[in-house]
Amino acid sequence: MNETNRTAIVFLAALWIVLMAVVIFAAWAADVETVERLQDFVSYLDDHRDNASRLILTLGALVLIVLSLLVIIVELAPEEEERQIRVEHAGATTIVPAEPLRLRLEEALTAVAQITAARVRVFSQNKGIGMKLDLTVTPDTNIAAVREEASRVVTETLKADLGLPVSAPRTVRIAFGPRPAGEPVASSVAQPPIPPQPEPPPASKPPFPGFPAPATPADEPAPRPEGAPPAAESAPQDEVRHDEPPQR
C-alpha cells in the first residue's frame, strides 16, 4: 500500500474518532434547542434520552473509537520487510532473496563519494522490484545530484549486474550527517601555491678510480678584481729535522 492510501486511511480514522466524540458529547450535554436543530439524528437522541439509551450509545461510540485507533496504529507501524521477492519477467516468475539483494544495493550506494550511509528496503511492485532508499550524506552535498546518482547506481546494479527489472518510481529520503573521520574539510580560502625547492647539484664522481675528480665551479678560486694586489703566498713551514743518534 502506497503512502497516499495510508495517509487517507489515517485521516478518515481520525475524523471518525472526532465524530464519535461529538456524538458522545451531544448525547450527554445537548439541550432541547440543540436537539431540535439536528433533525433526524436529534430526533433519535430525543427518543432515547434516558440513561440506558445514552449508555448504549456511549459504549457503541467507544468501540468504534478503539477500532479507529487500531487502524491508525496498524497503518503507522513500520512495515515488515519481505524475505523473498517475486518478480515476473519474460513470462516467468523469479524468486529473489531480499536480504542479499538489499546488502548488494547498500554496498553500491556507500561507494558513492558523498553518501556516508545507506539503508535500502526492497519489495515487489508492478512486476518489478520497488525500492525505498534512506541516504545519509555530507553537509556540502548537492541533493539533486546525489539523488540522480543514487537512482543510476541502483538501476545499473539491478539491470546490468543482476538482470532484474526495476519498478518506478522509487522513494529516496535524504538526511544530513557528519563527515567521515579522516576526510579533510574543504576550505573556502584559497591557499597560495608552495614554490618548488631547488635541488642541490649532484656531487661529481671521479671518472676513473684513483684519479681526482674534475674541479667544479664551486672549487675554483674567485677571480681577482683589477688593481688588487696579488694574494700573499703562505710561507712554507720550517722543516723540523731530528738527528738520529749514531748506532753503535
Biotite code that builds the C-alpha atoms (Angstrom):
import biotite.structure as struc

atoms = struc.array([
    struc.Atom([0.000, 0.000, 0.000], chain_id="A", res_id=1, res_name="MET", atom_name="CA", element="C"),
    struc.Atom([1.454, 3.352, -1.024], chain_id="A", res_id=2, res_name="ASN", atom_name="CA", element="C"),
    struc.Atom([1.821, 6.443, 1.112], chain_id="A", res_id=3, res_name="GLU", atom_name="CA", element="C"),
    struc.Atom([-1.296, 8.160, -0.311], chain_id="A", res_id=4, res_name="THR", atom_name="CA", element="C"),
    struc.Atom([-3.634, 5.330, 0.689], chain_id="A", res_id=5, res_name="ASN", atom_name="CA", element="C"),
    struc.Atom([-2.119, 5.090, 4.146], chain_id="A", res_id=6, res_name="ARG", atom_name="CA", element="C"),
    struc.Atom([-2.488, 8.831, 4.685], chain_id="A", res_id=7, res_name="THR", atom_name="CA", element="C"),
    struc.Atom([-6.141, 8.745, 3.584], chain_id="A", res_id=8, res_name="ALA", atom_name="CA", element="C"),
    struc.Atom([-6.957, 5.833, 5.910], chain_id="A", res_id=9, res_name="ILE", atom_name="CA", element="C"),
    struc.Atom([-5.302, 7.512, 8.890], chain_id="A", res_id=10, res_name="VAL", atom_name="CA", element="C"),
    struc.Atom([-7.139, 10.775, 8.169], chain_id="A", res_id=11, res_name="PHE", atom_name="CA", element="C"),
    struc.Atom([-10.535, 9.047, 7.924], chain_id="A", res_id=12, res_name="LEU", atom_name="CA", element="C"),
    struc.Atom([-9.922, 7.101, 11.126], chain_id="A", res_id=13, res_name="ALA", atom_name="CA", element="C"),
    struc.Atom([-9.002, 10.290, 12.992], chain_id="A", res_id=14, res_name="ALA", atom_name="CA", element="C"),
    struc.Atom([-12.092, 12.042, 11.591], chain_id="A", res_id=15, res_name="LEU", atom_name="CA", element="C"),
    struc.Atom([-14.259, 9.138, 12.745], chain_id="A", res_id=16, res_name="TRP", atom_name="CA", element="C"),
    struc.Atom([-12.815, 9.442, 16.262], chain_id="A", res_id=17, res_name="ILE", atom_name="CA", element="C"),
    struc.Atom([-13.708, 13.133, 16.357], chain_id="A", res_id=18, res_name="VAL", atom_name="CA", element="C"),
    struc.Atom([-17.230, 12.379, 15.098], chain_id="A", res_id=19, res_name="LEU", atom_name="CA", element="C"),
    struc.Atom([-17.781, 9.758, 17.790], chain_id="A", res_id=20, res_name="MET", atom_name="CA", element="C"),
    struc.Atom([-16.573, 12.208, 20.432], chain_id="A", res_id=21, res_name="ALA", atom_name="CA", element="C"),
    struc.Atom([-19.128, 14.740, 19.176], chain_id="A", res_id=22, res_name="VAL", atom_name="CA", element="C"),
    struc.Atom([-21.870, 12.099, 19.349], chain_id="A", res_id=23, res_name="VAL", atom_name="CA", element="C"),
    struc.Atom([-20.977, 11.261, 22.949], chain_id="A", res_id=24, res_name="ILE", atom_name="CA", element="C"),
    struc.Atom([-20.925, 14.931, 23.892], chain_id="A", res_id=25, res_name="PHE", atom_name="CA", element="C"),
    struc.Atom([-24.288, 15.565, 22.197], chain_id="A", res_id=26, res_name="ALA", atom_name="CA", element="C"),
    struc.Atom([-25.853, 12.562, 23.902], chain_id="A", res_id=27, res_name="ALA", atom_name="CA", element="C"),
    struc.Atom([-24.963, 13.831, 27.364], chain_id="A", res_id=28, res_name="TRP", atom_name="CA", element="C"),
    struc.Atom([-24.921, 17.617, 27.038], chain_id="A", res_id=29, res_name="ALA", atom_name="CA", element="C"),
    struc.Atom([-27.413, 18.517, 24.275], chain_id="A", res_id=30, res_name="ALA", atom_name="CA", element="C"),
    struc.Atom([-30.289, 20.708, 25.420], chain_id="A", res_id=31, res_name="ASP", atom_name="CA", element="C"),
    struc.Atom([-33.777, 20.877, 23.876], chain_id="A", res_id=32, res_name="VAL", atom_name="CA", element="C"),
    struc.Atom([-32.959, 23.591, 21.315], chain_id="A", res_id=33, res_name="GLU", atom_name="CA", element="C"),
    struc.Atom([-29.827, 21.787, 20.068], chain_id="A", res_id=34, res_name="THR", atom_name="CA", element="C"),
    struc.Atom([-31.727, 18.528, 19.705], chain_id="A", res_id=35, res_name="VAL", atom_name="CA", element="C"),
    struc.Atom([-34.381, 20.203, 17.557], chain_id="A", res_id=36, res_name="GLU", atom_name="CA", element="C"),
    struc.Atom([-31.752, 21.565, 15.129], chain_id="A", res_id=37, res_name="ARG", atom_name="CA", element="C"),
    struc.Atom([-30.026, 18.240, 14.486], chain_id="A", res_id=38, res_name="LEU", atom_name="CA", element="C"),
    struc.Atom([-33.057, 16.879, 12.549], chain_id="A", res_id=39, res_name="GLN", atom_name="CA", element="C"),
    struc.Atom([-33.101, 13.110, 12.146], chain_id="A", res_id=40, res_name="ASP", atom_name="CA", element="C"),
    struc.Atom([-30.263, 12.337, 14.490], chain_id="A", res_id=41, res_name="PHE", atom_name="CA", element="C"),
    struc.Atom([-31.631, 14.732, 17.032], chain_id="A", res_id=42, res_name="VAL", atom_name="CA", element="C"),
    struc.Atom([-35.000, 13.007, 16.879], chain_id="A", res_id=43, res_name="SER", atom_name="CA", element="C"),
    struc.Atom([-33.263, 9.748, 17.684], chain_id="A", res_id=44, res_name="TYR", atom_name="CA", element="C"),
    struc.Atom([-31.496, 11.361, 20.628], chain_id="A", res_id=45, res_name="LEU", atom_name="CA", element="C"),
    struc.Atom([-34.783, 12.878, 21.744], chain_id="A", res_id=46, res_name="ASP", atom_name="CA", element="C"),
    struc.Atom([-36.406, 9.450, 21.767], chain_id="A", res_id=47, res_name="ASP", atom_name="CA", element="C"),
    struc.Atom([-33.503, 7.947, 23.745], chain_id="A", res_id=48, res_name="HIS", atom_name="CA", element="C"),
    struc.Atom([-32.774, 10.499, 26.427], chain_id="A", res_id=49, res_name="ARG", atom_name="CA", element="C"),
    struc.Atom([-32.845, 8.018, 29.295], chain_id="A", res_id=50, res_name="ASP", atom_name="CA", element="C"),
    struc.Atom([-29.599, 6.846, 30.908], chain_id="A", res_id=51, res_name="ASN", atom_name="CA", element="C"),
    struc.Atom([-29.808, 3.324, 29.468], chain_id="A", res_id=52, res_name="ALA", atom_name="CA", element="C"),
    struc.Atom([-30.013, 4.582, 25.888], chain_id="A", res_id=53, res_name="SER", atom_name="CA", element="C"),
    struc.Atom([-27.209, 7.044, 26.492], chain_id="A", res_id=54, res_name="ARG", atom_name="CA", element="C"),
    struc.Atom([-25.027, 4.289, 27.957], chain_id="A", res_id=55, res_name="LEU", atom_name="CA", element="C"),
    struc.Atom([-25.610, 2.037, 24.948], chain_id="A", res_id=56, res_name="ILE", atom_name="CA", element="C"),
    struc.Atom([-24.787, 4.893, 22.579], chain_id="A", res_id=57, res_name="LEU", atom_name="CA", element="C"),
    struc.Atom([-21.641, 5.729, 24.537], chain_id="A", res_id=58, res_name="THR", atom_name="CA", element="C"),
    struc.Atom([-20.382, 2.142, 24.549], chain_id="A", res_id=59, res_name="LEU", atom_name="CA", element="C"),
    struc.Atom([-21.000, 1.800, 20.809], chain_id="A", res_id=60, res_name="GLY", atom_name="CA", element="C"),
    struc.Atom([-19.103, 5.004, 20.109], chain_id="A", res_id=61, res_name="ALA", atom_name="CA", element="C"),
    struc.Atom([-16.200, 3.885, 22.333], chain_id="A", res_id=62, res_name="LEU", atom_name="CA", element="C"),
    struc.Atom([-15.968, 0.602, 20.437], chain_id="A", res_id=63, res_name="VAL", atom_name="CA", element="C"),
    struc.Atom([-15.761, 2.495, 17.145], chain_id="A", res_id=64, res_name="LEU", atom_name="CA", element="C"),
    struc.Atom([-13.085, 4.784, 18.611], chain_id="A", res_id=65, res_name="ILE", atom_name="CA", element="C"),
    struc.Atom([-10.975, 1.786, 19.689], chain_id="A", res_id=66, res_name="VAL", atom_name="CA", element="C"),
    struc.Atom([-11.293, 0.242, 16.228], chain_id="A", res_id=67, res_name="LEU", atom_name="CA", element="C"),
    struc.Atom([-10.229, 3.513, 14.619], chain_id="A", res_id=68, res_name="SER", atom_name="CA", element="C"),
    struc.Atom([-7.191, 3.707, 16.903], chain_id="A", res_id=69, res_name="LEU", atom_name="CA", element="C"),
    struc.Atom([-6.226, 0.165, 15.917], chain_id="A", res_id=70, res_name="LEU", atom_name="CA", element="C"),
    struc.Atom([-6.454, 1.120, 12.239], chain_id="A", res_id=71, res_name="VAL", atom_name="CA", element="C"),
    struc.Atom([-4.179, 4.119, 12.829], chain_id="A", res_id=72, res_name="ILE", atom_name="CA", element="C"),
    struc.Atom([-1.638, 2.004, 14.740], chain_id="A", res_id=73, res_name="ILE", atom_name="CA", element="C"),
    struc.Atom([-1.571, -0.661, 12.041], chain_id="A", res_id=74, res_name="VAL", atom_name="CA", element="C"),
    struc.Atom([-1.141, 1.875, 9.245], chain_id="A", res_id=75, res_name="GLU", atom_name="CA", element="C"),
    struc.Atom([1.582, 3.867, 11.006], chain_id="A", res_id=76, res_name="LEU", atom_name="CA", element="C"),
    struc.Atom([3.538, 0.831, 12.223], chain_id="A", res_id=77, res_name="ALA", atom_name="CA", element="C"),
    struc.Atom([6.710, 0.062, 10.224], chain_id="A", res_id=78, res_name="PRO", atom_name="CA", element="C"),
    struc.Atom([6.094, -2.481, 7.516], chain_id="A", res_id=79, res_name="GLU", atom_name="CA", element="C"),
    struc.Atom([7.738, -5.866, 7.832], chain_id="A", res_id=80, res_name="GLU", atom_name="CA", element="C"),
    struc.Atom([10.387, -6.429, 5.208], chain_id="A", res_id=81, res_name="GLU", atom_name="CA", element="C"),
    struc.Atom([9.785, -9.198, 2.720], chain_id="A", res_id=82, res_name="GLU", atom_name="CA", element="C"),
    struc.Atom([12.126, -12.164, 2.904], chain_id="A", res_id=83, res_name="ARG", atom_name="CA", element="C"),
    struc.Atom([11.601, -13.136, -0.717], chain_id="A", res_id=84, res_name="GLN", atom_name="CA", element="C"),
    struc.Atom([10.690, -11.024, -3.724], chain_id="A", res_id=85, res_name="ILE", atom_name="CA", element="C"),
    struc.Atom([8.633, -12.475, -6.564], chain_id="A", res_id=86, res_name="ARG", atom_name="CA", element="C"),
    struc.Atom([9.488, -10.904, -9.905], chain_id="A", res_id=87, res_name="VAL", atom_name="CA", element="C"),
    struc.Atom([7.545, -11.664, -13.099], chain_id="A", res_id=88, res_name="GLU", atom_name="CA", element="C"),
    struc.Atom([9.731, -11.142, -16.142], chain_id="A", res_id=89, res_name="HIS", atom_name="CA", element="C"),
    struc.Atom([9.558, -12.563, -19.679], chain_id="A", res_id=90, res_name="ALA", atom_name="CA", element="C"),
    struc.Atom([6.689, -14.897, -18.810], chain_id="A", res_id=91, res_name="GLY", atom_name="CA", element="C"),
    struc.Atom([8.476, -16.449, -15.823], chain_id="A", res_id=92, res_name="ALA", atom_name="CA", element="C"),
    struc.Atom([8.381, -15.826, -12.088], chain_id="A", res_id=93, res_name="THR", atom_name="CA", element="C"),
    struc.Atom([11.714, -15.343, -10.354], chain_id="A", res_id=94, res_name="THR", atom_name="CA", element="C"),
    struc.Atom([12.039, -15.553, -6.566], chain_id="A", res_id=95, res_name="ILE", atom_name="CA", element="C"),
    struc.Atom([14.907, -13.434, -5.247], chain_id="A", res_id=96, res_name="VAL", atom_name="CA", element="C"),
    struc.Atom([16.069, -13.399, -1.595], chain_id="A", res_id=97, res_name="PRO", atom_name="CA", element="C"),
    struc.Atom([15.585, -9.896, -0.244], chain_id="A", res_id=98, res_name="ALA", atom_name="CA", element="C"),
    struc.Atom([18.441, -9.721, 2.277], chain_id="A", res_id=99, res_name="GLU", atom_name="CA", element="C"),
    struc.Atom([21.394, -10.359, -0.111], chain_id="A", res_id=100, res_name="PRO", atom_name="CA", element="C"),
    struc.Atom([19.821, -8.014, -2.651], chain_id="A", res_id=101, res_name="LEU", atom_name="CA", element="C"),
    struc.Atom([19.467, -5.282, -0.040], chain_id="A", res_id=102, res_name="ARG", atom_name="CA", element="C"),
    struc.Atom([23.086, -5.672, 1.076], chain_id="A", res_id=103, res_name="LEU", atom_name="CA", element="C"),
    struc.Atom([24.277, -5.537, -2.539], chain_id="A", res_id=104, res_name="ARG", atom_name="CA", element="C"),
    struc.Atom([22.445, -2.259, -3.164], chain_id="A", res_id=105, res_name="LEU", atom_name="CA", element="C"),
    struc.Atom([23.655, -0.716, 0.102], chain_id="A", res_id=106, res_name="GLU", atom_name="CA", element="C"),
    struc.Atom([27.247, -1.613, -0.765], chain_id="A", res_id=107, res_name="GLU", atom_name="CA", element="C"),
    struc.Atom([26.888, 0.003, -4.190], chain_id="A", res_id=108, res_name="ALA", atom_name="CA", element="C"),
    struc.Atom([25.367, 3.174, -2.696], chain_id="A", res_id=109, res_name="LEU", atom_name="CA", element="C"),
    struc.Atom([28.011, 3.638, 0.004], chain_id="A", res_id=110, res_name="THR", atom_name="CA", element="C"),
    struc.Atom([30.656, 3.559, -2.728], chain_id="A", res_id=111, res_name="ALA", atom_name="CA", element="C"),
    struc.Atom([29.365, 6.951, -3.925], chain_id="A", res_id=112, res_name="VAL", atom_name="CA", element="C"),
    struc.Atom([31.668, 9.711, -2.691], chain_id="A", res_id=113, res_name="ALA", atom_name="CA", element="C"),
    struc.Atom([29.149, 11.909, -0.847], chain_id="A", res_id=114, res_name="GLN", atom_name="CA", element="C"),
    struc.Atom([26.995, 9.114, 0.663], chain_id="A", res_id=115, res_name="ILE", atom_name="CA", element="C"),
    struc.Atom([28.183, 8.121, 4.144], chain_id="A", res_id=116, res_name="THR", atom_name="CA", element="C"),
    struc.Atom([25.438, 5.598, 4.976], chain_id="A", res_id=117, res_name="ALA", atom_name="CA", element="C"),
    struc.Atom([22.597, 3.897, 3.108], chain_id="A", res_id=118, res_name="ALA", atom_name="CA", element="C"),
    struc.Atom([19.537, 1.891, 4.106], chain_id="A", res_id=119, res_name="ARG", atom_name="CA", element="C"),
    struc.Atom([17.577, 0.128, 1.358], chain_id="A", res_id=120, res_name="VAL", atom_name="CA", element="C"),
    struc.Atom([14.191, -1.579, 1.526], chain_id="A", res_id=121, res_name="ARG", atom_name="CA", element="C"),
    struc.Atom([13.236, -3.780, -1.427], chain_id="A", res_id=122, res_name="VAL", atom_name="CA", element="C"),
    struc.Atom([9.821, -5.225, -2.250], chain_id="A", res_id=123, res_name="PHE", atom_name="CA", element="C"),
    struc.Atom([7.731, -6.497, -5.178], chain_id="A", res_id=124, res_name="SER", atom_name="CA", element="C"),
    struc.Atom([5.933, -3.786, -7.140], chain_id="A", res_id=125, res_name="GLN", atom_name="CA", element="C"),
    struc.Atom([4.328, -3.788, -10.609], chain_id="A", res_id=126, res_name="ASN", atom_name="CA", element="C"),
    struc.Atom([6.083, -6.994, -11.770], chain_id="A", res_id=127, res_name="LYS", atom_name="CA", element="C"),
    struc.Atom([9.430, -5.497, -10.789], chain_id="A", res_id=128, res_name="GLY", atom_name="CA", element="C"),
    struc.Atom([11.490, -4.552, -7.767], chain_id="A", res_id=129, res_name="ILE", atom_name="CA", element="C"),
    struc.Atom([10.484, -1.457, -5.837], chain_id="A", res_id=130, res_name="GLY", atom_name="CA", element="C"),
    struc.Atom([12.870, 0.348, -3.521], chain_id="A", res_id=131, res_name="MET", atom_name="CA", element="C"),
    struc.Atom([12.913, 2.852, -0.705], chain_id="A", res_id=132, res_name="LYS", atom_name="CA", element="C"),
    struc.Atom([16.295, 4.494, -0.171], chain_id="A", res_id=133, res_name="LEU", atom_name="CA", element="C"),
    struc.Atom([17.345, 6.184, 3.067], chain_id="A", res_id=134, res_name="ASP", atom_name="CA", element="C"),
    struc.Atom([20.617, 8.011, 2.411], chain_id="A", res_id=135, res_name="LEU", atom_name="CA", element="C"),
    struc.Atom([22.898, 9.918, 4.785], chain_id="A", res_id=136, res_name="THR", atom_name="CA", element="C"),
    struc.Atom([25.075, 12.466, 3.002], chain_id="A", res_id=137, res_name="VAL", atom_name="CA", element="C"),
    struc.Atom([27.691, 15.060, 3.943], chain_id="A", res_id=138, res_name="THR", atom_name="CA", element="C"),
    struc.Atom([26.563, 18.652, 4.661], chain_id="A", res_id=139, res_name="PRO", atom_name="CA", element="C"),
    struc.Atom([28.022, 20.058, 1.412], chain_id="A", res_id=140, res_name="ASP", atom_name="CA", element="C"),
    struc.Atom([26.151, 17.616, -0.857], chain_id="A", res_id=141, res_name="THR", atom_name="CA", element="C"),
    struc.Atom([24.048, 18.685, -3.835], chain_id="A", res_id=142, res_name="ASN", atom_name="CA", element="C"),
    struc.Atom([20.713, 16.959, -3.146], chain_id="A", res_id=143, res_name="ILE", atom_name="CA", element="C"),
    struc.Atom([19.561, 16.755, -6.772], chain_id="A", res_id=144, res_name="ALA", atom_name="CA", element="C"),
    struc.Atom([22.902, 15.391, -7.948], chain_id="A", res_id=145, res_name="ALA", atom_name="CA", element="C"),
    struc.Atom([23.164, 12.728, -5.257], chain_id="A", res_id=146, res_name="VAL", atom_name="CA", element="C"),
    struc.Atom([19.539, 11.649, -5.844], chain_id="A", res_id=147, res_name="ARG", atom_name="CA", element="C"),
    struc.Atom([20.169, 11.153, -9.547], chain_id="A", res_id=148, res_name="GLU", atom_name="CA", element="C"),
    struc.Atom([23.440, 9.345, -8.849], chain_id="A", res_id=149, res_name="GLU", atom_name="CA", element="C"),
    struc.Atom([21.778, 7.019, -6.322], chain_id="A", res_id=150, res_name="ALA", atom_name="CA", element="C"),
    struc.Atom([18.979, 6.196, -8.787], chain_id="A", res_id=151, res_name="SER", atom_name="CA", element="C"),
    struc.Atom([21.529, 5.496, -11.509], chain_id="A", res_id=152, res_name="ARG", atom_name="CA", element="C"),
    struc.Atom([23.596, 3.245, -9.237], chain_id="A", res_id=153, res_name="VAL", atom_name="CA", element="C"),
    struc.Atom([20.680, 1.068, -8.077], chain_id="A", res_id=154, res_name="VAL", atom_name="CA", element="C"),
    struc.Atom([19.211, 0.828, -11.587], chain_id="A", res_id=155, res_name="THR", atom_name="CA", element="C"),
    struc.Atom([22.558, -0.169, -13.072], chain_id="A", res_id=156, res_name="GLU", atom_name="CA", element="C"),
    struc.Atom([23.165, -2.699, -10.292], chain_id="A", res_id=157, res_name="THR", atom_name="CA", element="C"),
    struc.Atom([19.778, -4.380, -10.758], chain_id="A", res_id=158, res_name="LEU", atom_name="CA", element="C"),
    struc.Atom([19.555, -4.270, -14.549], chain_id="A", res_id=159, res_name="LYS", atom_name="CA", element="C"),
    struc.Atom([23.151, -4.556, -15.747], chain_id="A", res_id=160, res_name="ALA", atom_name="CA", element="C"),
    struc.Atom([24.693, -6.660, -12.978], chain_id="A", res_id=161, res_name="ASP", atom_name="CA", element="C"),
    struc.Atom([21.762, -8.833, -11.839], chain_id="A", res_id=162, res_name="LEU", atom_name="CA", element="C"),
    struc.Atom([19.402, -8.709, -14.826], chain_id="A", res_id=163, res_name="GLY", atom_name="CA", element="C"),
    struc.Atom([16.312, -7.863, -12.756], chain_id="A", res_id=164, res_name="LEU", atom_name="CA", element="C"),
    struc.Atom([13.509, -5.447, -13.737], chain_id="A", res_id=165, res_name="PRO", atom_name="CA", element="C"),
    struc.Atom([13.206, -2.203, -11.786], chain_id="A", res_id=166, res_name="VAL", atom_name="CA", element="C"),
    struc.Atom([9.877, -0.695, -10.799], chain_id="A", res_id=167, res_name="SER", atom_name="CA", element="C"),
    struc.Atom([9.472, 3.081, -10.838], chain_id="A", res_id=168, res_name="ALA", atom_name="CA", element="C"),
    struc.Atom([9.104, 5.490, -9.216], chain_id="A", res_id=169, res_name="PRO", atom_name="CA", element="C"),
    struc.Atom([11.332, 4.891, -6.192], chain_id="A", res_id=170, res_name="ARG", atom_name="CA", element="C"),
    struc.Atom([11.313, 6.776, -2.893], chain_id="A", res_id=171, res_name="THR", atom_name="CA", element="C"),
    struc.Atom([14.556, 8.498, -1.849], chain_id="A", res_id=172, res_name="VAL", atom_name="CA", element="C"),
    struc.Atom([14.826, 10.030, 1.612], chain_id="A", res_id=173, res_name="ARG", atom_name="CA", element="C"),
    struc.Atom([17.970, 12.042, 2.335], chain_id="A", res_id=174, res_name="ILE", atom_name="CA", element="C"),
    struc.Atom([19.379, 13.070, 5.717], chain_id="A", res_id=175, res_name="ALA", atom_name="CA", element="C"),
    struc.Atom([22.495, 15.084, 6.503], chain_id="A", res_id=176, res_name="PHE", atom_name="CA", element="C"),
    struc.Atom([25.161, 13.532, 8.710], chain_id="A", res_id=177, res_name="GLY", atom_name="CA", element="C"),
    struc.Atom([28.688, 14.267, 9.928], chain_id="A", res_id=178, res_name="PRO", atom_name="CA", element="C"),
    struc.Atom([31.670, 13.996, 7.661], chain_id="A", res_id=179, res_name="ARG", atom_name="CA", element="C"),
    struc.Atom([33.593, 10.706, 7.972], chain_id="A", res_id=180, res_name="PRO", atom_name="CA", element="C"),
    struc.Atom([36.623, 10.776, 10.273], chain_id="A", res_id=181, res_name="ALA", atom_name="CA", element="C"),
    struc.Atom([39.912, 11.393, 8.497], chain_id="A", res_id=182, res_name="GLY", atom_name="CA", element="C"),
    struc.Atom([38.382, 13.147, 5.494], chain_id="A", res_id=183, res_name="GLU", atom_name="CA", element="C"),
    struc.Atom([39.791, 16.689, 5.006], chain_id="A", res_id=184, res_name="PRO", atom_name="CA", element="C"),
    struc.Atom([37.342, 19.542, 5.260], chain_id="A", res_id=185, res_name="VAL", atom_name="CA", element="C"),
    struc.Atom([37.179, 21.734, 2.161], chain_id="A", res_id=186, res_name="ALA", atom_name="CA", element="C"),
    struc.Atom([38.227, 25.334, 2.884], chain_id="A", res_id=187, res_name="SER", atom_name="CA", element="C"),
    struc.Atom([36.759, 28.348, 1.114], chain_id="A", res_id=188, res_name="SER", atom_name="CA", element="C"),
    struc.Atom([40.068, 30.281, 1.457], chain_id="A", res_id=189, res_name="VAL", atom_name="CA", element="C"),
    struc.Atom([42.429, 29.720, -1.445], chain_id="A", res_id=190, res_name="ALA", atom_name="CA", element="C"),
    struc.Atom([45.877, 28.689, -0.242], chain_id="A", res_id=191, res_name="GLN", atom_name="CA", element="C"),
    struc.Atom([48.916, 30.122, -2.111], chain_id="A", res_id=192, res_name="PRO", atom_name="CA", element="C"),
    struc.Atom([50.923, 27.556, -4.055], chain_id="A", res_id=193, res_name="PRO", atom_name="CA", element="C"),
    struc.Atom([54.129, 26.345, -2.439], chain_id="A", res_id=194, res_name="ILE", atom_name="CA", element="C"),
    struc.Atom([57.159, 27.211, -4.628], chain_id="A", res_id=195, res_name="PRO", atom_name="CA", element="C"),
    struc.Atom([59.302, 24.212, -5.569], chain_id="A", res_id=196, res_name="PRO", atom_name="CA", element="C"),
    struc.Atom([62.579, 23.878, -3.677], chain_id="A", res_id=197, res_name="GLN", atom_name="CA", element="C"),
    struc.Atom([65.746, 23.879, -5.859], chain_id="A", res_id=198, res_name="PRO", atom_name="CA", element="C"),
    struc.Atom([67.542, 20.578, -5.937], chain_id="A", res_id=199, res_name="GLU", atom_name="CA", element="C"),
    struc.Atom([71.187, 20.555, -4.786], chain_id="A", res_id=200, res_name="PRO", atom_name="CA", element="C"),
    struc.Atom([73.751, 19.909, -7.547], chain_id="A", res_id=201, res_name="PRO", atom_name="CA", element="C"),
    struc.Atom([74.896, 16.307, -7.683], chain_id="A", res_id=202, res_name="PRO", atom_name="CA", element="C"),
    struc.Atom([78.340, 15.592, -6.322], chain_id="A", res_id=203, res_name="ALA", atom_name="CA", element="C"),
    struc.Atom([80.890, 14.917, -9.038], chain_id="A", res_id=204, res_name="SER", atom_name="CA", element="C"),
    struc.Atom([82.457, 11.495, -9.071], chain_id="A", res_id=205, res_name="LYS", atom_name="CA", element="C"),
    struc.Atom([85.901, 10.691, -10.434], chain_id="A", res_id=206, res_name="PRO", atom_name="CA", element="C"),
    struc.Atom([85.682, 9.180, -13.906], chain_id="A", res_id=207, res_name="PRO", atom_name="CA", element="C"),
    struc.Atom([88.264, 6.521, -13.039], chain_id="A", res_id=208, res_name="PHE", atom_name="CA", element="C"),
    struc.Atom([89.253, 5.052, -9.706], chain_id="A", res_id=209, res_name="PRO", atom_name="CA", element="C"),
    struc.Atom([92.477, 6.538, -8.382], chain_id="A", res_id=210, res_name="GLY", atom_name="CA", element="C"),
    struc.Atom([92.193, 9.801, -10.348], chain_id="A", res_id=211, res_name="PHE", atom_name="CA", element="C"),
    struc.Atom([90.969, 13.043, -8.799], chain_id="A", res_id=212, res_name="PRO", atom_name="CA", element="C"),
    struc.Atom([87.569, 14.325, -9.797], chain_id="A", res_id=213, res_name="ALA", atom_name="CA", element="C"),
    struc.Atom([87.446, 17.324, -12.156], chain_id="A", res_id=214, res_name="PRO", atom_name="CA", element="C"),
    struc.Atom([87.153, 20.661, -10.492], chain_id="A", res_id=215, res_name="ALA", atom_name="CA", element="C"),
    struc.Atom([83.710, 22.158, -10.207], chain_id="A", res_id=216, res_name="THR", atom_name="CA", element="C"),
    struc.Atom([82.896, 25.886, -10.389], chain_id="A", res_id=217, res_name="PRO", atom_name="CA", element="C"),
    struc.Atom([82.449, 25.877, -6.620], chain_id="A", res_id=218, res_name="ALA", atom_name="CA", element="C"),
    struc.Atom([86.010, 24.561, -6.118], chain_id="A", res_id=219, res_name="ASP", atom_name="CA", element="C"),
    struc.Atom([87.692, 27.153, -8.388], chain_id="A", res_id=220, res_name="GLU", atom_name="CA", element="C"),
    struc.Atom([89.067, 30.313, -6.688], chain_id="A", res_id=221, res_name="PRO", atom_name="CA", element="C"),
    struc.Atom([87.186, 33.531, -7.174], chain_id="A", res_id=222, res_name="ALA", atom_name="CA", element="C"),
    struc.Atom([88.657, 35.888, -9.825], chain_id="A", res_id=223, res_name="PRO", atom_name="CA", element="C"),
    struc.Atom([90.860, 38.726, -8.502], chain_id="A", res_id=224, res_name="ARG", atom_name="CA", element="C"),
    struc.Atom([89.467, 42.203, -9.186], chain_id="A", res_id=225, res_name="PRO", atom_name="CA", element="C"),
    struc.Atom([91.503, 44.610, -11.300], chain_id="A", res_id=226, res_name="GLU", atom_name="CA", element="C"),
    struc.Atom([94.069, 46.720, -9.399], chain_id="A", res_id=227, res_name="GLY", atom_name="CA", element="C"),
    struc.Atom([94.064, 44.493, -6.362], chain_id="A", res_id=228, res_name="ALA", atom_name="CA", element="C"),
    struc.Atom([97.495, 43.343, -5.088], chain_id="A", res_id=229, res_name="PRO", atom_name="CA", element="C"),
    struc.Atom([98.291, 39.687, -5.585], chain_id="A", res_id=230, res_name="PRO", atom_name="CA", element="C"),
    struc.Atom([97.485, 37.456, -2.706], chain_id="A", res_id=231, res_name="ALA", atom_name="CA", element="C"),
    struc.Atom([100.403, 36.681, -0.459], chain_id="A", res_id=232, res_name="ALA", atom_name="CA", element="C"),
    struc.Atom([101.569, 33.132, -0.644], chain_id="A", res_id=233, res_name="GLU", atom_name="CA", element="C"),
    struc.Atom([101.752, 31.328, 2.566], chain_id="A", res_id=234, res_name="SER", atom_name="CA", element="C"),
    struc.Atom([105.291, 30.803, 3.809], chain_id="A", res_id=235, res_name="ALA", atom_name="CA", element="C"),
    struc.Atom([106.435, 27.224, 3.857], chain_id="A", res_id=236, res_name="PRO", atom_name="CA", element="C"),
    struc.Atom([106.806, 25.757, 7.257], chain_id="A", res_id=237, res_name="GLN", atom_name="CA", element="C"),
    struc.Atom([110.299, 25.120, 8.517], chain_id="A", res_id=238, res_name="ASP", atom_name="CA", element="C"),
    struc.Atom([111.300, 21.575, 8.322], chain_id="A", res_id=239, res_name="GLU", atom_name="CA", element="C"),
    struc.Atom([111.946, 20.037, 11.618], chain_id="A", res_id=240, res_name="VAL", atom_name="CA", element="C"),
    struc.Atom([114.879, 17.681, 11.388], chain_id="A", res_id=241, res_name="ARG", atom_name="CA", element="C"),
    struc.Atom([115.566, 15.160, 14.047], chain_id="A", res_id=242, res_name="HIS", atom_name="CA", element="C"),
    struc.Atom([119.061, 13.777, 14.065], chain_id="A", res_id=243, res_name="ASP", atom_name="CA", element="C"),
    struc.Atom([119.121, 10.171, 14.847], chain_id="A", res_id=244, res_name="GLU", atom_name="CA", element="C"),
    struc.Atom([121.754, 9.057, 17.311], chain_id="A", res_id=245, res_name="PRO", atom_name="CA", element="C"),
    struc.Atom([124.573, 7.080, 15.764], chain_id="A", res_id=246, res_name="PRO", atom_name="CA", element="C"),
    struc.Atom([124.291, 3.393, 16.053], chain_id="A", res_id=247, res_name="GLN", atom_name="CA", element="C"),
    struc.Atom([126.966, 1.523, 17.897], chain_id="A", res_id=248, res_name="ARG", atom_name="CA", element="C"),
])
